[in-house]
Amino acid sequence: MADHPITDIYLDSTAIKLFLDCREAYRLRYIENRVPLEPSFHQAYGIAVHLAAEAHNSGKSFETGLGLAATSLAAFPEHLLNPYKRQRFRELASELPSVVACYFDGVEVGNVVSLEEEWSEPFLPGIVLCGRKDKVERDPAVIFDLKTASEIGRTWHADFRNQMLRDFGIALYDWHECQLGRAPVTVKIECLIKPYKEKESRLEIFDLPEITAYRKRFAQQLEWVCREIRHYHTEYFESRPWPMAQQHCMTKYGPCEYLPGCNQGWTPKILANYTQRQEHLHIRVNEQKQGELYGITFPERRQSQN
């Protein structure tokens, strides 16, 4: 057991969800600062689409939005993908104009008061919550969150909606708006469905009023998990591994990105397939680099485990 003086831990919804799924995966990503060398083309595609959507909601033209998305996607290192993933990435890239067009044609811009806004909010001693909201409108007050998804299975619509109801980030954005005294009347998901085989891309809007109805339950869960994360940081920072949740070793995108090391050990050969995580939230980059808590860096961790 290690006893470290607590410094502020900046937690976004991605970090909290990963901790709930598997504490060891959280430790590897946010303390070891370790991520696979092979990038996620699904994440890259989502970022590109978000850039186009931001352009539309800012009043810019379709050509401008598509240009921003295409430029972002062109920078993706597809040579790091295996042949199957590379083919799928190229298929999606070729459909980018139609996906962006679905958003421009299907979304009417209302009274936008917040667009791609980064935020932070002190929550508990040593814990600061943070994140980035896609879009907030007023009159009426509504939070919008943009997702990209693939339509797979007969029950896809119901499955996706239920997944969004359990999405920690959506409820966290609603929580933060409430802290600011501007509680939303509902939450809406703008879902851009990616083309697949004979199915064309399209936009669907999911209304999630249940998010606002269960605010007390979410607040209780939020406090519990943040206390747990703080406890692990202060009491078990140097311990490894942290408890693993084996049922989450397989995801809808395939095996957990840390499964090779958890199964076979973090040998030099396996470590060679990983690199240092790059922070994407400016708030955390400026206020607290998660991978450098207490002066511990990824290369030093790697050496200590060889």
C-alpha positions as CSV (number, residue, x, y, z in Angstrom):
1,M,0.0,0.0,0.0
2,A,1.3,3.4,-1.0
3,D,0.4,6.7,0.7
4,H,0.7,9.7,-1.6
5,P,-0.3,13.2,-0.9
6,I,-3.4,13.8,-3.1
7,T,-3.2,16.3,-5.9
8,D,-6.2,17.3,-7.9
9,I,-7.4,14.5,-10.2
10,Y,-9.2,15.7,-13.3
11,L,-11.9,13.2,-14.3
12,D,-13.9,13.3,-17.5
13,S,-16.7,10.8,-18.3
14,T,-14.3,8.6,-20.4
15,A,-12.0,8.1,-17.4
16,I,-14.9,7.5,-15.0
17,K,-16.5,4.9,-17.3
18,L,-13.2,3.1,-17.8
19,F,-12.8,2.9,-14.0
20,L,-16.3,1.4,-13.7
21,D,-15.6,-1.1,-16.4
22,C,-12.1,-2.2,-15.2
23,R,-9.9,-0.6,-12.6
24,E,-6.7,-2.0,-14.1
25,A,-7.6,-0.6,-17.6
26,Y,-8.0,2.8,-15.9
27,R,-4.7,2.4,-14.1
28,L,-2.9,1.5,-17.3
29,R,-4.4,4.4,-19.3
30,Y,-4.4,7.2,-16.8
31,I,-1.5,6.3,-14.4
32,E,0.8,4.3,-16.6
33,N,-0.3,6.7,-19.4
34,R,-0.2,3.7,-21.8
35,V,-2.2,3.4,-25.0
36,P,-1.8,1.2,-28.1
37,L,0.3,2.3,-31.0
38,E,-2.5,1.4,-33.4
39,P,-4.9,4.3,-33.4
40,S,-8.7,4.0,-33.4
41,F,-10.1,4.9,-36.8
42,H,-13.6,5.0,-35.2
43,Q,-12.4,7.7,-32.9
44,A,-10.7,9.6,-35.7
45,Y,-13.9,9.4,-37.8
46,G,-15.9,10.7,-34.9
47,I,-13.6,13.6,-34.4
48,A,-13.8,14.5,-38.1
49,V,-17.6,14.5,-38.0
50,H,-17.6,16.6,-34.9
51,L,-15.5,19.2,-36.7
52,A,-18.0,19.4,-39.5
53,A,-20.9,19.6,-37.1
54,E,-19.2,22.4,-35.2
55,A,-18.8,24.3,-38.4
56,H,-22.5,23.9,-39.2
57,N,-23.6,25.0,-35.8
58,S,-21.4,28.0,-36.1
59,G,-23.1,29.1,-39.3
60,K,-20.4,28.0,-41.7
61,S,-21.1,26.4,-45.1
62,F,-21.2,22.7,-46.0
63,E,-18.0,23.1,-48.0
64,T,-16.2,24.5,-45.0
65,G,-17.4,21.8,-42.7
66,L,-16.6,19.0,-45.1
67,G,-13.1,20.5,-45.7
68,L,-12.4,20.5,-42.0
69,A,-13.5,16.9,-41.6
70,A,-11.6,15.7,-44.7
71,T,-8.4,17.4,-43.6
72,S,-8.7,15.9,-40.1
73,L,-9.3,12.4,-41.6
74,A,-6.5,12.8,-44.1
75,A,-4.0,13.2,-41.2
76,F,-5.0,9.8,-39.8
77,P,-2.0,7.3,-39.9
78,E,-3.9,4.5,-41.7
79,H,-0.6,2.7,-42.4
80,L,-0.6,1.6,-38.8
81,L,-3.9,-0.4,-39.3
82,N,-4.1,-4.0,-40.4
83,P,-5.4,-4.7,-43.9
84,Y,-9.0,-5.3,-42.8
85,K,-9.3,-2.2,-40.7
86,R,-7.5,-0.1,-43.4
87,Q,-10.1,-1.2,-45.9
88,R,-13.0,-0.3,-43.6
89,F,-11.4,3.0,-42.8
90,R,-11.1,3.8,-46.5
91,E,-14.7,2.8,-47.1
92,L,-15.8,5.2,-44.3
93,A,-13.6,8.0,-45.6
94,S,-15.1,7.7,-49.1
95,E,-18.6,8.2,-47.5
96,L,-17.6,11.2,-45.5
97,P,-19.4,13.7,-47.8
98,S,-22.7,11.9,-47.5
99,V,-22.4,11.5,-43.7
100,V,-21.6,15.3,-43.3
101,A,-24.4,16.1,-45.7
102,C,-26.9,14.2,-43.5
103,Y,-26.0,16.4,-40.6
104,F,-26.2,19.7,-42.5
105,D,-29.5,18.7,-44.1
106,G,-31.1,17.2,-40.9
107,V,-30.1,19.7,-38.1
108,E,-31.6,23.1,-37.7
109,V,-29.5,25.4,-35.7
110,G,-31.4,26.9,-32.8
111,N,-30.4,29.3,-30.0
112,V,-26.9,27.9,-29.4
113,V,-25.3,29.2,-26.2
114,S,-22.5,26.7,-25.9
115,L,-20.6,24.9,-28.6
116,E,-17.8,22.4,-28.0
117,E,-17.3,24.0,-24.6
118,E,-14.7,22.6,-22.3
119,W,-15.6,22.9,-18.6
120,S,-14.3,22.0,-15.2
121,E,-16.0,21.9,-11.8
122,P,-14.5,21.1,-8.4
123,F,-16.5,18.2,-6.9
124,L,-14.8,16.6,-3.9
125,P,-11.5,17.4,-2.2
126,G,-8.9,16.3,-4.7
127,I,-11.4,15.7,-7.5
128,V,-12.2,18.1,-10.3
129,L,-14.8,17.0,-12.9
130,C,-14.3,18.1,-16.5
131,G,-15.3,17.5,-20.1
132,R,-16.4,19.0,-23.3
133,K,-20.1,19.5,-24.3
134,D,-21.0,19.2,-28.0
135,K,-23.9,21.7,-28.0
136,V,-26.3,23.4,-25.6
137,E,-29.3,25.4,-26.7
138,R,-31.7,27.7,-24.9
139,D,-35.5,28.4,-25.2
140,P,-35.9,25.6,-24.5
141,A,-32.8,24.4,-22.6
142,V,-31.6,21.3,-24.3
143,I,-28.2,19.4,-24.3
144,F,-27.2,17.9,-27.7
145,D,-24.6,15.2,-28.0
146,L,-23.4,14.0,-31.4
147,K,-22.6,10.3,-31.9
148,T,-21.6,8.2,-34.9
149,A,-22.8,4.6,-34.9
150,S,-23.3,1.6,-37.1
151,E,-26.7,0.0,-37.5
152,I,-26.2,-3.7,-36.7
153,G,-29.0,-6.1,-35.7
154,R,-32.8,-6.0,-35.7
155,T,-33.0,-4.4,-32.3
156,W,-30.4,-1.8,-33.0
157,H,-32.6,1.2,-32.4
158,A,-33.7,0.1,-28.9
159,D,-30.3,-1.2,-28.0
160,F,-28.6,2.2,-29.0
161,R,-31.2,4.2,-27.0
162,N,-30.7,2.0,-23.9
163,Q,-26.9,2.4,-24.3
164,M,-27.3,6.2,-24.4
165,L,-29.4,6.1,-21.2
166,R,-26.5,4.4,-19.5
167,D,-23.8,6.7,-21.0
168,F,-22.0,8.4,-18.1
169,G,-21.0,11.4,-20.2
170,I,-24.5,12.4,-21.1
171,A,-25.7,12.4,-17.6
172,L,-22.5,14.2,-16.5
173,Y,-23.2,17.1,-18.9
174,D,-26.7,17.3,-17.6
175,W,-25.3,17.4,-14.0
176,H,-22.9,20.2,-14.9
177,E,-25.7,22.3,-16.5
178,C,-27.7,21.9,-13.3
179,Q,-24.7,23.1,-11.2
180,L,-24.7,26.3,-13.4
181,G,-28.4,26.8,-12.6
182,R,-29.7,26.1,-16.1
183,A,-31.2,22.6,-15.8
184,P,-32.1,21.3,-19.3
185,V,-35.6,20.1,-20.0
186,T,-34.2,17.2,-22.0
187,V,-31.2,15.6,-23.6
188,K,-31.1,14.8,-27.3
189,I,-28.7,12.5,-29.2
190,E,-27.9,13.5,-32.8
191,C,-26.8,10.1,-34.2
192,L,-25.1,9.9,-37.5
193,I,-25.5,6.3,-38.7
194,K,-22.5,5.3,-40.8
195,P,-23.1,3.5,-44.1
196,Y,-22.6,-0.2,-44.2
197,K,-22.9,-2.4,-47.3
198,E,-26.3,-1.5,-48.9
199,K,-27.4,0.8,-46.1
200,E,-26.9,4.5,-46.7
201,S,-25.9,7.0,-44.0
202,R,-28.7,8.9,-42.2
203,L,-29.4,11.0,-39.2
204,E,-31.6,10.0,-36.3
205,I,-32.5,12.1,-33.2
206,F,-33.0,10.3,-29.9
207,D,-34.8,12.2,-27.1
208,L,-33.7,11.1,-23.6
209,P,-36.0,12.8,-21.0
210,E,-35.1,9.9,-18.6
211,I,-31.7,11.5,-18.1
212,T,-33.3,14.5,-16.4
213,A,-35.7,12.3,-14.4
214,Y,-32.9,10.4,-12.6
215,R,-30.7,13.2,-11.6
216,K,-30.7,12.3,-7.9
217,R,-29.7,8.7,-8.7
218,F,-26.9,9.8,-10.9
219,A,-25.5,12.3,-8.4
220,Q,-25.3,9.5,-5.8
221,Q,-23.5,7.3,-8.3
222,L,-21.1,10.1,-9.3
223,E,-20.1,10.8,-5.7
224,W,-19.5,7.1,-5.0
225,V,-17.3,6.5,-8.0
226,C,-15.3,9.7,-7.5
227,R,-14.6,8.7,-3.9
228,E,-13.5,5.2,-5.1
229,I,-11.1,6.7,-7.7
230,R,-9.6,9.1,-5.1
231,H,-9.2,6.1,-2.7
232,Y,-7.3,4.1,-5.3
233,H,-5.1,7.0,-6.2
234,T,-4.2,7.7,-2.6
235,E,-4.0,4.1,-1.2
236,Y,-3.0,1.9,-4.2
237,F,-1.2,4.2,-6.5
238,E,2.0,2.1,-6.6
239,S,0.1,-1.3,-6.6
240,R,-0.4,-3.3,-9.7
241,P,-2.5,-4.7,-11.1
242,W,-5.7,-3.1,-9.8
243,P,-8.9,-5.3,-9.8
244,M,-9.8,-6.5,-13.3
245,A,-13.3,-6.9,-14.6
246,Q,-13.0,-9.9,-16.9
247,Q,-16.5,-9.5,-18.4
248,H,-15.3,-6.3,-20.1
249,C,-12.2,-7.8,-21.8
250,M,-14.3,-8.1,-24.9
251,T,-16.0,-5.0,-26.3
252,K,-18.1,-4.3,-29.3
253,Y,-14.9,-3.2,-31.1
254,G,-13.0,-6.4,-30.2
255,P,-10.7,-7.3,-27.3
256,C,-9.8,-4.8,-24.7
257,E,-6.7,-2.8,-25.8
258,Y,-4.8,-4.0,-22.7
259,L,-5.7,-7.7,-23.0
260,P,-2.3,-8.9,-24.4
261,G,-0.4,-7.5,-21.4
262,C,-2.9,-8.6,-18.9
263,N,-2.9,-12.2,-20.3
264,Q,0.8,-12.6,-21.2
265,G,2.5,-10.0,-19.0
266,W,4.1,-6.7,-19.9
267,T,7.1,-8.1,-21.6
268,P,9.3,-5.8,-23.8
269,K,7.8,-7.4,-26.9
270,I,4.3,-6.5,-25.8
271,L,5.3,-3.1,-24.5
272,A,6.7,-2.2,-28.0
273,N,3.1,-2.1,-29.2
274,Y,2.2,0.7,-26.8
275,T,3.0,4.4,-26.6
276,Q,2.4,7.4,-24.3
277,R,-1.2,8.7,-24.1
278,Q,-1.7,12.2,-25.5
279,E,-4.2,14.4,-23.6
280,H,-7.1,15.8,-25.6
281,L,-8.7,18.1,-23.1
282,H,-7.0,21.5,-22.9
283,I,-8.1,21.8,-19.3
284,R,-6.2,18.8,-18.2
285,V,-3.2,19.7,-20.3
286,N,-2.9,23.1,-18.7
287,E,-3.9,22.2,-15.1
288,Q,-2.8,18.7,-14.5
289,K,-1.1,16.2,-16.8
290,Q,-2.5,12.9,-15.6
291,G,0.4,10.8,-16.8
292,E,2.8,12.9,-14.7
293,L,1.2,12.6,-11.3
294,Y,3.9,12.6,-8.6
295,G,6.6,12.9,-11.3
296,I,6.1,9.4,-12.7
297,T,6.3,9.1,-16.5
298,F,5.5,6.4,-18.9
299,P,9.1,5.5,-19.8
300,E,10.0,5.2,-16.1
301,R,7.0,2.9,-15.6
302,R,8.0,0.8,-18.6
303,Q,11.6,0.3,-17.2
304,S,10.3,-0.6,-13.8
305,Q,8.3,-3.5,-15.2
306,N,11.0,-5.0,-17.4
